[in-house]
Amino acid sequence: MAKKTSTLVFKGILYVLGIVLFILIGVLLSDYITTSDEGIQSFIQENIEYFQVDVLLQVFTYIDSNFSEPVNSSLKLIAQSQYGNGFVLPSYLSYIPLACYVVAGVIGLFFIIFLINNIRTNKRRAKSDNIKFGSIYQTALLTTVFIFALVPLFSPIIDQGKNNQNFSIYNEEWNGCSTLKESIELMGYEVMPIQSSLSSTERLKQIGTQNLLGKSVLLVILGPNKFFNPIYEVPFFLEFFEGRNSLLLCHDHGSSYELLWEIFASNMIDSFDTLDFSSVNKTPVTIFADGYLRDNKSFDTNPLFPVITKSQFNDPSNIFTTGVDNVILSRASAAAGGPLIEFFGWDVVASASDVNSFVDKNFDGRYDYKIENQNLTYYIDSVDISFIFELMLDFYELQGEPIPDELLTFWNETDGELPLGYPFTPAVFLSKDTGDFRIFVSSDTSLWNNQLILNPKYDNLRFAMNVVNWLTRQDDGDLKQQWVVAIDEAHIRPETTNDFSSAGIFGFIMGYIIQLSTNPITAWIYPLLAVLLLRKFLPKKEKEEKKQVKKQEAKEERLRFRTSSFFAKKINRYHDKKKYRQALVLLYRRLERKLNTQLGTKPITPSNVIDLLKSKDPNVSKNTLKRVRRFIKFISLLKEGKKNVKDTYNFEQIYFEMSWINDKI
């Protein structure tokens, strides 16, 4: 039995290892392909000034003048893929990770079949032994929960809990933000890192004018590159904006742009349902275009490191610029300006240089807003806002307000393509105060990493402190003890791989637990699961009494067994020498004689004994037949010396089984 169990466990481990292995290979290959492709693209983007930037135009011109339309379109696509997007890895390579996932799925299917077959077998065996099989499921489930609970506790042993992710407050290297966290703490604020879910701030957030802890929350999101869950986290933000809280959102070519638009879309849907558009003006939203901000007038070593001087700030009250002369950015983005700034009610805190700055989307170092070549017109350093323009028109119409003339003029002149440079100056810092809620948006996160925040040439650290003080309403007389600065670590992961660090694993597991437990739709699952799992461990009076009676009866039966003259005569001489096999063979002779008498000339085999039982009782249960078959087979092997019994407990169990069969026959 023990050998069979160990074999099953070994097979199960092999199945699990196979599944994990192929999933891991798939993930690593996927990351490798992505990294390789991004590396090639990055090389081209960083060295594009060494290429002829008008090659694409020449290719398109040649195609337009020499080929018919069908061939023309095909060749354009080829030319664009070769000259516009750089080298692309063969598409078939992307199917290799998929194949690994498919293999893992097939192994998983076989593993499920393996589990079902063994569960059925064990269920039948448990039934014959009078064991409640439900307890096996409960024990297995509890074991699984226990393992998941231990993983976050012991996983730091593997990586010592180190964190080298960009902008992590636990990263003390140049690309981390540990100095920012320490500086906020030195200012007297309580800092609360969020590793699992933003919902963990539910116990702190302000509801109306009071909450249980009397705290408001400043949520700091630094360069997120993991998408925000639209089911759990976007509703959190909608409610978060209704409280007396604040948000510091730092973009860094990641997922903060999508977050703002998810929140805006949710608010718009609610507004159209209720025809109440008052909340739309509260919704912070803007566009961060792909590409790097280049400032050819005010920069450090090159235009990709813009320097924002005090004259570029729009801060008449000196809230943000007290003690600040200049701030340096690093490969920043920029918020698209123009009519969007006014429509969404943003206050521009600082902008890049007026005429000499733009967002470079194709990384050629030149401002290419619109390019016309014969009949071909296309836009490069711009953003298509036609879909937003239609929303703006609907908004003015539903509000009964006239459409501003400058908005219509902009649409007619640009065809909905918003320039990322002149005549609109790229904005780098935005703020908004809705009364109860404040938000500050930065187009760069690197300005507050450990390298730049401590650069003595610039005032990045003082600027960060000014922003935090404004967001926590120090200008309104709020006490620092009334605020908790919650810094989001849950939406930061390594740039090109999945997060397998101990902190990442902990956040992944705890995130789902917190999300499910704080959601009113799913919150009932945990109490119900706890009751179902712990029910068998909770003592019940009637069952406990029955259990005590059975225990006493078993004790008395063992006592009679040990003190009977039959037992003493047959096994006393074997007891001291622990020759349990010989004792059982002697004890079996009585049953053997009885079987020989009833079977006649037939040998004692499992099938013959079962036929004998069926002839005596046609309604005999299958479990009884299986127990008899198992015992006859075992005792035959015991007589032949192929089986052995090594302890008193097993000896007594076999003897009781022998007595039970003797009564049946």
C-alpha positions in Angstrom: 0.0 0.0 0.0 2.8 2.4 1.0 4.7 1.5 -2.2 1.6 2.2 -4.3 1.0 5.6 -2.6 4.6 6.6 -3.2 4.3 5.7 -6.8 1.2 7.8 -7.2 2.9 10.8 -5.5 5.9 10.4 -7.7 3.7 10.4 -10.9 1.8 13.4 -9.7 5.1 15.3 -9.0 6.3 14.5 -12.6 3.0 15.8 -14.1 3.3 19.0 -12.1 7.0 19.5 -13.0 6.2 18.9 -16.6 3.4 21.6 -16.5 5.6 24.1 -14.7 8.6 23.4 -16.9 6.8 24.0 -20.2 5.0 27.1 -18.9 8.4 28.5 -17.7 10.0 27.7 -21.0 7.1 29.5 -22.8 7.4 32.6 -20.5 11.2 32.8 -20.9 11.0 32.4 -24.7 8.2 35.0 -24.9 10.3 37.4 -22.8 13.4 36.6 -24.9 11.6 37.3 -28.2 10.0 40.5 -26.9 13.4 41.6 -25.5 15.2 40.9 -28.8 12.6 42.7 -30.8 12.6 45.7 -28.4 16.4 45.7 -28.4 16.6 45.9 -32.2 14.0 48.6 -32.3 15.8 50.5 -29.5 19.1 50.3 -31.5 17.5 51.7 -34.6 15.8 54.4 -32.6 19.0 55.5 -30.8 21.1 55.4 -33.9 18.6 56.6 -36.5 20.5 59.9 -37.1 23.1 57.8 -38.9 20.5 56.6 -41.4 19.0 58.6 -44.3 15.7 59.7 -42.8 14.2 60.5 -46.2 14.7 56.9 -47.5 11.1 56.1 -46.8 9.8 59.1 -48.7 12.0 58.1 -51.7 10.7 54.5 -51.6 7.1 55.7 -51.5 7.7 58.2 -54.4 9.2 55.5 -56.5 6.4 53.1 -55.8 3.7 55.7 -56.5 5.2 56.5 -59.9 6.1 53.0 -61.2 3.5 50.5 -60.0 -0.3 49.9 -60.3 -2.5 50.3 -57.2 -2.6 46.6 -56.0 1.1 46.2 -56.3 1.6 49.7 -55.0 -0.2 49.0 -51.7 1.7 45.7 -51.1 5.0 47.3 -51.8 4.2 50.2 -49.5 3.6 47.8 -46.6 6.9 46.0 -47.3 8.7 49.3 -47.5 7.2 50.6 -44.3 8.0 47.4 -42.4 11.6 47.6 -43.6 12.3 51.3 -43.3 9.7 52.6 -40.9 9.6 50.0 -38.2 13.1 48.5 -38.4 13.9 44.8 -38.6 11.2 42.5 -37.3 11.9 39.0 -36.0 10.3 36.2 -38.1 6.6 35.8 -37.1 6.9 32.1 -36.7 9.1 32.5 -33.6 6.1 33.9 -31.7 4.4 30.5 -32.1 7.1 28.7 -30.1 5.9 30.0 -26.7 2.4 29.2 -27.7 3.4 25.6 -28.5 5.0 25.3 -25.1 1.7 26.5 -23.5 -0.2 24.0 -25.6 2.1 21.1 -24.4 1.6 22.3 -20.8 -2.1 22.3 -21.4 -2.0 18.7 -22.8 0.1 17.5 -19.8 -2.4 19.3 -17.5 -5.3 17.4 -19.2 -3.6 14.1 -18.6 -2.9 15.1 -15.1 -6.6 15.8 -14.5 -7.5 12.4 -15.9 -4.8 10.8 -13.7 -6.3 12.6 -10.7 -9.9 11.6 -11.5 -9.0 8.0 -11.9 -7.1 7.9 -8.6 -9.8 9.8 -6.8 -12.4 7.3 -8.0 -10.2 4.4 -6.8 -9.5 6.0 -3.5 -13.1 6.9 -3.1 -14.1 3.3 -3.5 -11.4 2.2 -1.1 -12.4 4.8 1.4 -16.0 3.7 1.2 -15.1 0.1 1.9 -13.0 1.2 4.9 -15.8 3.4 6.2 -13.9 6.7 5.6 -15.8 9.8 4.6 -14.3 10.8 1.3 -15.3 14.4 1.7 -12.6 14.8 4.4 -10.0 13.8 1.8 -11.1 16.8 -0.4 -11.1 19.1 2.6 -7.6 18.0 3.7 -6.3 18.4 0.1 -7.8 21.9 -0.2 -6.5 22.9 3.2 -3.1 21.7 2.2 -3.1 23.7 -1.0 -4.2 26.8 0.9 -1.5 26.2 3.5 1.2 25.9 0.7 0.0 29.2 -0.9 0.1 30.9 2.5 3.7 29.7 3.1 5.0 30.7 -0.4 5.2 34.5 0.4 6.8 33.7 3.8 9.6 31.5 2.5 10.2 32.9 -1.0 12.5 35.8 0.3 15.0 33.0 1.2 15.6 32.6 -2.5 16.2 36.3 -3.5 16.8 37.7 0.0 13.9 40.1 -0.7 16.0 42.3 -3.0 14.2 44.6 -5.4 16.0 46.1 -8.4 13.0 47.3 -10.4 12.9 50.8 -11.8 11.3 53.4 -9.5 10.8 50.9 -6.6 11.1 52.5 -3.2 13.0 49.4 -2.1 15.6 49.8 -4.9 18.7 51.6 -3.5 20.5 51.6 -6.9 20.5 54.6 -9.3 17.2 53.7 -10.9 15.3 53.2 -7.7 13.3 55.7 -5.6 14.4 54.8 -2.1 15.7 58.4 -1.5 12.2 59.8 -2.4 10.6 57.5 0.2 13.2 58.4 2.9 12.8 62.1 2.2 9.0 61.9 2.5 9.4 60.1 5.9 11.9 62.7 7.1 9.3 65.4 6.3 7.1 63.7 8.9 4.7 61.8 6.8 3.6 58.2 7.3 4.5 56.1 4.2 2.5 53.0 3.3 3.9 50.8 0.5 1.3 48.9 -1.5 2.6 45.6 -2.7 -0.7 43.7 -3.3 -3.8 45.8 -4.2 -4.8 49.4 -4.1 -7.9 48.2 -2.3 -5.7 47.9 0.8 -6.2 51.6 1.3 -9.9 51.1 1.9 -9.3 51.2 5.6 -7.6 54.6 5.3 -9.5 56.5 2.7 -11.6 59.5 3.5 -15.4 59.1 3.2 -17.1 62.4 3.2 -15.4 64.4 6.0 -14.6 61.6 8.5 -13.3 58.0 8.5 -12.4 55.5 11.2 -8.7 56.5 11.3 -9.2 60.2 10.4 -6.7 59.9 7.6 -6.7 61.1 4.0 -4.6 59.3 1.4 -2.0 60.6 -1.0 -1.6 57.8 -3.6 1.8 57.9 -5.4 2.1 56.0 -8.6 5.6 56.0 -10.0 6.1 54.8 -13.6 3.6 51.9 -13.7 4.2 49.3 -16.4 1.5 46.8 -15.4 -2.1 47.4 -16.5 -4.7 48.3 -14.0 -7.5 45.8 -13.6 -10.7 47.5 -15.0 -12.9 45.3 -12.9 -11.4 45.8 -9.5 -9.1 48.9 -9.7 -10.9 51.4 -11.9 -14.0 51.4 -9.6 -11.5 52.0 -6.8 -10.3 55.1 -8.4 -13.8 56.4 -9.1 -14.6 56.1 -5.4 -11.1 57.4 -4.4 -11.7 60.6 -6.4 -14.9 61.3 -4.4 -13.0 61.4 -1.1 -10.7 64.1 0.3 -7.6 62.4 -1.2 -4.9 63.2 -3.7 -3.0 61.5 -6.5 0.6 61.9 -7.7 0.8 60.1 -11.1 4.2 59.9 -12.8 4.2 58.7 -16.3 7.2 56.9 -17.8 6.1 55.3 -21.1 4.0 52.8 -19.2 0.3 52.1 -18.3 -0.6 55.4 -16.5 -2.0 56.8 -19.8 -4.4 53.8 -20.1 -5.4 54.2 -16.5 -6.5 57.7 -17.0 -8.6 56.9 -20.0 -10.2 53.8 -18.3 -11.3 56.1 -15.5 -12.6 58.7 -18.0 -14.5 56.1 -20.0 -16.1 54.7 -16.9 -17.2 58.2 -15.8 -18.5 59.0 -19.2 -20.6 55.8 -19.3 -22.1 56.8 -15.9 -22.7 60.3 -17.1 -24.6 59.2 -20.2 -26.7 56.9 -18.1 -27.7 59.6 -15.7 -27.3 62.6 -18.0 -25.3 64.2 -15.2 -22.0 65.4 -16.6 -20.7 67.2 -13.5 -18.3 64.4 -12.7 -16.7 64.6 -16.1 -14.9 67.8 -15.2 -13.5 66.0 -12.1 -12.0 63.2 -14.2 -8.3 63.7 -14.7 -7.3 62.7 -18.2 -4.7 63.6 -20.8 -2.7 62.1 -23.6 0.9 61.0 -23.3 2.2 60.4 -26.8 4.6 57.6 -27.6 8.1 59.1 -28.1 10.6 61.2 -26.2 10.4 64.9 -25.4 13.2 66.8 -27.1 14.0 70.3 -26.0 16.6 71.9 -28.3 16.8 75.1 -26.2 17.1 74.1 -22.6 18.8 70.8 -21.9 21.7 69.2 -20.0 24.0 66.9 -22.1 21.5 66.5 -25.1 17.9 67.4 -25.9 16.6 64.1 -24.4 17.5 65.5 -21.0 15.4 68.7 -20.8 16.0 71.2 -18.1 12.9 73.0 -16.9 13.9 76.4 -15.6 11.9 78.6 -13.2 10.8 80.8 -16.0 9.0 77.9 -17.6 6.8 77.3 -14.6 3.3 78.8 -14.4 3.3 79.2 -10.6 2.4 82.7 -9.5 1.9 81.6 -5.8 5.3 79.9 -5.7 3.7 76.8 -4.4 5.8 74.5 -6.5 8.8 76.7 -7.2 9.8 77.7 -3.7 13.5 76.9 -3.5 13.5 75.6 -7.1 15.5 77.2 -9.9 15.6 74.3 -12.3 14.6 70.7 -12.7 16.1 68.0 -15.0 14.1 65.3 -16.8 15.4 62.2 -18.5 13.9 60.7 -21.7 10.5 62.1 -20.7 7.2 62.1 -22.5 4.9 65.1 -22.5 1.2 65.8 -22.2 -0.5 66.8 -25.4 -1.5 70.4 -25.2 -4.0 72.4 -27.3 -7.8 72.3 -26.6 -7.5 69.2 -24.4 -5.8 71.1 -21.6 -8.7 73.7 -21.4 -11.5 71.2 -21.9 -10.4 68.9 -19.1 -9.7 71.8 -16.8 -6.0 71.2 -16.3 -3.6 73.8 -14.8 -0.3 73.7 -16.6 2.4 73.9 -13.9 5.4 73.8 -16.3 6.0 73.4 -20.0 9.0 72.8 -22.2 10.5 75.5 -24.4 8.0 77.4 -26.5 9.2 76.8 -30.1 12.2 74.5 -29.6 10.5 71.5 -28.0 8.5 68.6 -29.4 7.7 64.9 -28.8 9.8 62.9 -31.2 7.7 59.8 -32.2 10.0 58.5 -34.9 13.3 59.3 -33.1 14.9 61.1 -36.0 15.6 64.2 -33.9 13.5 66.5 -36.2 10.0 67.9 -35.7 7.9 66.3 -38.5 4.3 67.2 -37.9 2.9 66.8 -41.4 4.6 65.5 -44.5 3.2 66.0 -48.0 4.6 64.2 -51.0 2.7 64.4 -54.2 -0.7 62.9 -53.3 0.6 61.4 -50.1 0.0 63.2 -46.8 0.7 61.7 -43.4 1.4 62.8 -39.9 4.3 61.7 -37.7 4.8 63.8 -34.6 1.1 64.2 -33.8 -1.8 62.4 -32.0 -5.1 61.6 -33.6 -7.8 63.0 -31.3 -10.7 62.7 -33.7 -12.5 60.3 -31.3 -12.1 62.7 -28.4 -13.3 65.6 -30.6 -16.6 63.8 -31.2 -17.0 63.2 -27.4 -16.3 66.9 -26.8 -19.0 67.9 -29.4 -21.5 65.5 -27.7 -20.6 67.0 -24.3 -21.3 70.6 -25.4 -24.5 69.5 -27.2 -25.9 67.7 -24.1 -24.9 70.5 -21.9 -26.7 73.0 -24.2 -23.5 75.1 -24.6 -22.2 76.5 -27.9 -19.1 74.9 -29.4 -16.1 77.2 -29.0 -15.0 78.8 -32.3 -11.3 78.0 -31.5 -12.2 74.3 -31.2 -13.9 74.3 -34.7 -11.0 76.2 -36.1 -8.5 73.7 -34.7 -10.5 70.8 -36.2 -10.7 72.4 -39.6 -7.0 73.2 -39.7 -5.6 69.9 -38.3 -8.1 67.2 -39.4 -8.0 66.0 -35.8 -4.2 65.5 -35.7 -3.0 67.3 -32.6 0.6 68.6 -33.1 3.1 67.4 -30.5 5.1 70.6 -30.9 4.6 74.1 -32.3 2.1 75.8 -32.1 1.3 73.9 -29.0 4.0 73.7 -26.3 4.3 70.2 -24.7 3.3 70.3 -21.0 5.5 68.4 -18.6 3.7 69.0 -15.3 -0.1 69.3 -14.8 -2.2 69.9 -11.7 -5.9 70.0 -10.9 -7.8 70.9 -7.7 -11.5 69.9 -7.7 -12.1 71.1 -4.2 -11.9 67.8 -2.2 -9.5 66.1 -4.6 -6.1 67.1 -5.9 -4.0 65.5 -8.6 -0.5 66.2 -9.9 0.7 64.6 -13.1 4.3 64.4 -14.2 5.3 63.4 -17.7 8.5 61.8 -16.3 9.3 59.6 -13.3 13.1 59.5 -13.7 13.4 63.0 -12.3 12.8 61.5 -8.9 15.0 58.4 -9.1 18.1 58.2 -6.8 20.5 59.5 -9.5 18.7 62.7 -10.5 17.0 63.6 -7.2 20.4 63.9 -5.5 22.1 65.8 -8.4 23.4 69.0 -6.8 23.1 70.9 -10.0 19.3 70.7 -9.9 16.4 71.0 -7.5 14.5 67.8 -8.1 14.3 66.9 -4.4 13.0 70.2 -3.3 10.5 70.2 -6.2 9.3 66.7 -5.0 8.8 68.0 -1.5 6.8 71.0 -2.7 4.5 68.7 -4.8 3.9 66.4 -1.8 3.1 69.4 0.5 0.6 70.8 -2.0 -1.1 67.4 -2.5 -1.4 67.0 1.3 -2.9 70.5 1.6 -0.3 72.0 3.7 -1.3 75.3 2.2 -4.8 74.8 3.6 -3.4 74.1 7.1 -3.8 70.3 7.1 -1.6 68.4 9.6 0.9 65.9 8.2 -0.5 63.4 10.7 -3.8 63.6 8.9 -2.3 62.1 5.7 -0.9 58.7 4.7 1.4 58.6 1.7 0.6 55.3 -0.1 3.2 54.4 -2.7 2.1 51.8 -5.3 4.6 49.0 -5.8 2.0 46.6 -7.2 2.1 48.0 -10.7 5.8 47.9 -11.2 7.5 44.9 -12.8 10.8 44.3 -14.6 11.0 46.0 -18.0 11.3 42.8 -20.1 10.2 39.9 -17.9 7.5 38.9 -15.6 7.9 39.5 -11.9 9.1 36.3 -10.1 10.6 38.1 -7.1 9.4 37.3 -3.6 7.7 40.7 -3.4 6.0 40.1 -6.8 4.7 36.6 -5.8 3.4 38.0 -2.5 1.7 40.9 -4.2 0.1 38.5 -6.8 -1.4 36.2 -4.2 -2.4 38.9 -1.8 -3.8 41.1 -4.5 -6.4 38.6 -5.5 -7.3 37.8 -1.9 -7.8 41.5 -1.1 -9.7 42.2 -4.3 -12.1 39.4 -3.8 -12.6 40.1 -0.1 -13.3 43.8 -0.6 -15.6 43.4 -3.5 -19.2 43.2 -2.2 -20.1 40.7 -4.9 -17.4 38.1 -4.0 -16.8 39.0 -0.3 -19.1 36.1 0.8 -16.8 33.5 -0.7 -14.2 33.6 2.1 -16.5 33.1 5.1 -18.4 30.3 3.2 -15.1 28.6 2.3 -13.9 28.9 5.8 -17.0 27.2 7.2 -16.9 24.4 4.6 -13.2 23.7 5.3 -13.3 23.9 9.0 -16.6 22.2 9.6 -15.0 18.8 9.9 -12.5 20.1 12.5 -15.2 21.7 14.7 -16.3 19.4 17.5 -20.0 18.4 17.6 -21.5 17.0 20.8 -23.4 14.0 19.3 -20.6 13.0 17.0 -18.0 13.3 19.8 -20.1 11.1 22.0 -20.5 8.4 19.2 -16.8 8.7 18.6 -16.0 8.0 22.3 -18.3 5.0 22.3 -16.7 3.5 19.2 -13.2 4.2 20.7 -14.2 2.4 23.9 -15.6 -0.6 22.1 -12.5 -0.9 20.0 -10.4 -0.7 23.1 -12.4 -3.5 24.8 -12.2 -5.6 21.6 -8.4 -5.3 21.6 -8.3 -6.2 25.2 -10.3 -9.3 24.7 -8.1 -10.2 21.7 -5.0 -9.9 23.7 -6.3 -11.8 26.8 -8.1 -14.7 25.1 -6.7 -18.1 25.6 -6.8 -18.7 21.9 -4.6 -15.8 21.2 -2.3 -16.6 24.1 -1.8 -20.2 23.0 -1.1 -19.4 19.3 1.1 -16.3 19.4 2.7 -16.0 22.8 5.8 -17.8 21.7 6.0 -15.5 18.6 5.4 -12.3 20.5 8.8 -11.9 22.1 10.5 -12.7 18.8 8.0 -10.5 16.8 7.3 -13.3 14.3 3.9 -11.9 13.3 3.8 -13.6 9.9 4.1 -17.0 11.4 1.4 -16.2 14.0 -1.0 -15.0 11.3 -0.4 -18.1 9.2 -1.3 -20.3 12.3 -4.4 -18.2 13.0 -5.4 -18.4 9.3 -5.6 -22.3 9.5 -8.9 -22.1 11.3 -10.4 -20.0 8.5 -8.6 -22.1 5.9 -10.2 -25.3 7.2 -13.6 -23.7 7.1 -13.1 -22.5 3.5 -11.9 -26.0 2.4 -15.0 -27.6 4.0 -17.3 -25.2 2.1 -15.4 -25.2 -1.2 -14.9 -28.9 -1.4 -12.4 -29.7 -4.1 -12.0 -26.1 -5.3 -8.8 -24.4 -4.3 -8.9 -21.3 -2.1 -8.6 -18.4 -4.6 -10.2 -14.9 -4.5 -12.6 -15.8 -7.3 -13.8 -19.1 -5.7 -14.3 -17.4 -2.3 -16.3 -14.6 -3.9 -18.5 -17.1 -5.7 -19.1 -18.8 -2.4 -20.2 -15.5 -0.8 -22.5 -14.7 -3.7 -24.1 -18.1 -3.5 -24.8 -17.5 0.2 -26.0 -13.9 -0.2 -26.8 -12.7 -3.7 -27.2 -9.1 -2.4 -23.7 -8.9 -1.0 -22.2 -5.5 -1.6 -19.3 -4.8 -4.0 -17.3 -3.3 -1.2 -17.5 -6.5 0.8 -16.4 -8.5 -2.2 -13.4 -6.2 -2.7 -12.4 -6.5 0.9 -12.6 -10.3 0.7 -10.7 -10.5 -2.6 -8.0 -8.2 -1.2 -7.6 -10.3 2.0 -7.5 -13.7 0.3 -4.8 -12.4 -2.1 -2.8 -10.9 0.8 -3.0 -14.0 3.0 -1.9 -16.2 0.1 1.2 -14.1 -0.5 1.8 -14.1 3.3 1.8 -17.9 3.4 4.3 -18.0 0.5 6.6 -15.6 2.3 6.2 -12.8 -0.3 4.6 -10.5 2.3 5.6 -9.7 5.8 4.1 -8.0 8.9 6.5 -6.0 11.0 4.6 -4.4 13.9 1.8 -5.2 16.3 -0.6 -2.7 14.9 -0.7 -4.2 11.4 -0.9 -7.6 13.0 -4.0 -6.8 14.9 -5.6 -5.0 11.9 -5.1 -8.1 9.7 -6.4 -10.4 12.5 -9.6 -8.3 12.8 -10.1 -8.5 9.0 -9.7 -12.2 9.3 -12.3 -12.4 12.0 -14.7 -10.2 9.9 -14.4 -12.6 6.9 -14.8 -15.6 9.2 -18.1 -14.2 10.3 -19.2 -13.5 6.7 -18.5 -17.1 5.7 
